[in-house]
Structure formats: structure tokens, C-alpha cells
Amino acid sequence: MEKILVISATNRPNSNSMVVSEIYKAIVTKLGLESDVLSFTNLPEGIVAQELYGKRTVEYDQLIEKYVRGYSKFIFVVPEYNGSFPGVLKVFLDSVSPKEWTNKKACLVGVSTGRAGNLRGMEHLTGILNYLKLNVYFNKLPISMVDKHYNEDKSGFNTEAQQTVCEEQVRGFVGF
């Protein structure tokens, strides 16, 4: 059975990215596929000092084994930070050997409380992922004013239109 990992690409606690990541996980599960969420709030606090440049803790290697080596498809839910994506996402990508990403597939969801849905950040990230030899799905979905699009209990989107475009993106990615 195909497995898809949803990555909440910020280490900010209680983030909109995590809410959207859980909704995407539910969409993947609804399609009958196995899914999990990696929240960057679970990354080691000292990732820059401990996990880069050939250094590796046993715990971090286990995280990579579970969440990177264990999957061939990734949905990155990427918030807008200063016109791009969070630095912790770049550090995470830098901390994993490029060979771990080769010929795997990525789907991008940009989220922001502003109007652009992190379009610029998704383009920056696409270049990096392509360099790592990840195949990026063409349907990159920006979700603007994200905090206005999910229901009160944060279990889904509050409009059928938003839910539908996200489900269509995931269905297309599954076939990619």
C-alpha cells in the first residue's frame, strides 16, 4: 500500500500549517491510503548544531528512518515566512542526505494569513526539491487567509469549494 507523509513545515506551536496538515492527512486516509504527519515541532531544538555536517544523534536518525526513508511521497504544507518558507524547512532538508530524496515525489500546499498563499515560497522550495531530485507535482495549491478557511473544531475546511480543491489536489498527486 502506498504511504504519503504530510509535513507541517514549521516549528511554530499551534500553527495553521499543522491544522491544514491534519486535514490533508484525513483526505489521504479517506482515499484509502496510509498517512502520517511530521510536525517540525518534533524536531530537535539543536538541529543546527547536532544534526548537520555528518553529525547525527540516534534519535534523529530514527526520525529520518521513519519519516523520510519510510515514504516515497510527501505533501509539504508550507507557511509563508518573510516572502518564502521557514528556515527550519531548509535546515531539515540540509540535514538529510540528498540520496534519501532521489526519485521521490512531493506535493506543495502553501498557506498564509495574507493574500498570496505563499506562492513565492512554493517556487523557492520547488527549485530546492528539484535539485534534490524530488519530482514536484505541478498542482501547487496556495491557501490564502488560511485561518478563515477551516471549521471551528479544525477538523476540515469550512467551505465545500476549499475542501474540493484540496481533495482534487491529493487525488491528482496519488496518481502522479
VENGI-V737381 format. One record per residue. RES is the residue in one small letter. SS is DSSP state (h for helix, s for strand, l for the rest). PSI is psi in whole degrees, -180 to 180 (* if undefined). D_LAST is the distance of its C-alpha to the last C-alpha in Angstrom with 1 decimal. Layout:
# VENGI-V737381
res=RES ss=SS psi=PSI d_last=D_LAST
res=RES ss=SS psi=PSI d_last=D_LAST
This chain:
# VENGI-V737381
res=m ss=l psi=136 d_last=15.1
res=e ss=l psi=142 d_last=12.0
res=k ss=s psi=140 d_last=13.3
res=i ss=s psi=127 d_last=12.1
res=l ss=s psi=130 d_last=14.8
res=v ss=s psi=127 d_last=15.8
res=i ss=s psi=118 d_last=18.1
res=s ss=s psi=101 d_last=21.0
res=a ss=l psi=42 d_last=21.8
res=t ss=l psi=150 d_last=25.5
res=n ss=l psi=14 d_last=28.5
res=r ss=l psi=126 d_last=30.4
res=p ss=l psi=148 d_last=31.7
res=n ss=l psi=45 d_last=31.0
res=s ss=l psi=156 d_last=28.4
res=n ss=h psi=-33 d_last=26.4
res=s ss=h psi=-38 d_last=23.3
res=m ss=h psi=-39 d_last=24.1
res=v ss=h psi=-49 d_last=24.6
res=v ss=h psi=-37 d_last=21.2
res=s ss=h psi=-44 d_last=19.6
res=e ss=h psi=-36 d_last=21.4
res=i ss=h psi=-42 d_last=20.3
res=y ss=h psi=-39 d_last=16.6
res=k ss=h psi=-43 d_last=17.4
res=a ss=h psi=-38 d_last=19.1
res=i ss=h psi=-45 d_last=16.2
res=v ss=h psi=-44 d_last=13.9
res=t ss=h psi=-40 d_last=17.1
res=k ss=h psi=-28 d_last=17.7
res=l ss=l psi=2 d_last=14.5
res=g ss=l psi=17 d_last=16.1
res=l ss=l psi=155 d_last=14.3
res=e ss=s psi=140 d_last=16.3
res=s ss=s psi=154 d_last=16.4
res=d ss=s psi=167 d_last=18.9
res=v ss=s psi=132 d_last=20.0
res=l ss=s psi=113 d_last=21.4
res=s ss=s psi=130 d_last=24.1
res=f ss=h psi=-7 d_last=25.5
res=t ss=h psi=-15 d_last=28.9
res=n ss=h psi=0 d_last=28.8
res=l ss=l psi=153 d_last=28.7
res=p ss=l psi=141 d_last=32.1
res=e ss=l psi=-34 d_last=34.4
res=g ss=l psi=34 d_last=35.5
res=i ss=h psi=-38 d_last=32.0
res=v ss=h psi=-41 d_last=33.2
res=a ss=h psi=-27 d_last=36.4
res=q ss=h psi=-28 d_last=35.3
res=e ss=l psi=5 d_last=31.7
res=l ss=l psi=163 d_last=31.5
res=y ss=l psi=45 d_last=32.9
res=g ss=l psi=-10 d_last=33.0
res=k ss=l psi=149 d_last=34.5
res=r ss=l psi=129 d_last=32.8
res=t ss=l psi=157 d_last=34.1
res=v ss=h psi=-42 d_last=33.4
res=e ss=h psi=-41 d_last=32.0
res=y ss=h psi=-38 d_last=29.5
res=d ss=h psi=-37 d_last=28.4
res=q ss=h psi=-38 d_last=27.9
res=l ss=h psi=-44 d_last=25.7
res=i ss=h psi=-41 d_last=23.5
res=e ss=h psi=-48 d_last=23.5
res=k ss=h psi=-45 d_last=22.5
res=y ss=h psi=-18 d_last=20.0
res=v ss=h psi=-57 d_last=18.5
res=r ss=h psi=-28 d_last=19.1
res=g ss=l psi=-2 d_last=18.3
res=y ss=l psi=153 d_last=14.7
res=s ss=l psi=-9 d_last=11.6
res=k ss=s psi=138 d_last=9.6
res=f ss=s psi=135 d_last=11.7
res=i ss=s psi=114 d_last=12.3
res=f ss=s psi=118 d_last=15.3
res=v ss=s psi=110 d_last=17.8
res=v ss=s psi=113 d_last=20.0
res=p ss=s psi=158 d_last=23.5
res=e ss=l psi=124 d_last=25.4
res=y ss=s psi=114 d_last=28.3
res=n ss=l psi=45 d_last=30.6
res=g ss=l psi=11 d_last=28.2
res=s ss=s psi=-137 d_last=25.5
res=f ss=l psi=166 d_last=24.1
res=p ss=l psi=142 d_last=26.2
res=g ss=h psi=-31 d_last=27.9
res=v ss=h psi=-29 d_last=27.1
res=l ss=h psi=-43 d_last=23.4
res=k ss=h psi=-42 d_last=24.5
res=v ss=h psi=-43 d_last=26.9
res=f ss=h psi=-48 d_last=24.4
res=l ss=h psi=-39 d_last=22.1
res=d ss=h psi=-25 d_last=25.3
res=s ss=h psi=-10 d_last=26.5
res=v ss=l psi=134 d_last=23.6
res=s ss=l psi=135 d_last=23.8
res=p ss=h psi=-32 d_last=21.2
res=k ss=h psi=-21 d_last=20.6
res=e ss=h psi=-21 d_last=19.2
res=w ss=l psi=-19 d_last=16.2
res=t ss=l psi=129 d_last=15.6
res=n ss=l psi=17 d_last=12.2
res=k ss=l psi=176 d_last=10.8
res=k ss=s psi=146 d_last=8.1
res=a ss=s psi=145 d_last=9.6
res=c ss=s psi=138 d_last=9.6
res=l ss=s psi=133 d_last=13.1
res=v ss=s psi=118 d_last=15.6
res=g ss=s psi=135 d_last=19.0
res=v ss=s psi=142 d_last=22.1
res=s ss=l psi=156 d_last=25.7
res=t ss=l psi=-4 d_last=28.9
res=g ss=l psi=-156 d_last=29.5
res=r ss=l psi=-14 d_last=28.2
res=a ss=l psi=-7 d_last=25.4
res=g ss=l psi=26 d_last=22.9
res=n ss=l psi=39 d_last=22.6
res=l ss=h psi=-47 d_last=21.1
res=r ss=h psi=-43 d_last=23.1
res=g ss=h psi=-38 d_last=22.1
res=m ss=h psi=-36 d_last=18.3
res=e ss=h psi=-42 d_last=19.1
res=h ss=h psi=-47 d_last=21.3
res=l ss=h psi=-37 d_last=18.7
res=t ss=h psi=-44 d_last=16.0
res=g ss=h psi=-42 d_last=18.7
res=i ss=h psi=-45 d_last=19.4
res=l ss=h psi=-39 d_last=16.0
res=n ss=h psi=-40 d_last=15.5
res=y ss=h psi=-37 d_last=18.9
res=l ss=l psi=4 d_last=18.0
res=k ss=l psi=29 d_last=15.3
res=l ss=l psi=138 d_last=12.4
res=n ss=s psi=120 d_last=9.3
res=v ss=s psi=125 d_last=9.4
res=y ss=l psi=138 d_last=7.0
res=f ss=l psi=-30 d_last=9.4
res=n ss=l psi=87 d_last=10.5
res=k ss=l psi=120 d_last=13.0
res=l ss=s psi=114 d_last=15.3
res=p ss=s psi=132 d_last=19.0
res=i ss=s psi=103 d_last=21.2
res=s ss=l psi=155 d_last=24.8
res=m ss=l psi=47 d_last=27.9
res=v ss=h psi=-36 d_last=25.7
res=d ss=h psi=-10 d_last=28.9
res=k ss=h psi=-1 d_last=29.7
res=h ss=l psi=-6 d_last=26.5
res=y ss=s psi=158 d_last=26.7
res=n ss=l psi=173 d_last=29.4
res=e ss=l psi=-40 d_last=32.5
res=d ss=l psi=3 d_last=31.4
res=k ss=l psi=26 d_last=28.1
res=s ss=l psi=-8 d_last=26.2
res=g ss=l psi=177 d_last=24.2
res=f ss=s psi=152 d_last=24.1
res=n ss=l psi=2 d_last=27.4
res=t ss=l psi=146 d_last=26.1
res=e ss=h psi=-36 d_last=24.1
res=a ss=h psi=-46 d_last=22.6
res=q ss=h psi=-44 d_last=21.2
res=q ss=h psi=-42 d_last=20.0
res=t ss=h psi=-46 d_last=18.2
res=v ss=h psi=-34 d_last=16.4
res=c ss=h psi=-43 d_last=15.2
res=e ss=h psi=-40 d_last=14.2
res=e ss=h psi=-40 d_last=12.3
res=q ss=h psi=-46 d_last=10.4
res=v ss=h psi=-43 d_last=9.6
res=r ss=h psi=-44 d_last=8.8
res=g ss=h psi=-41 d_last=6.3
res=f ss=h psi=-38 d_last=4.8
res=v ss=h psi=-39 d_last=5.5
res=g ss=h psi=-6 d_last=3.8
res=f ss=l psi=* d_last=0.0
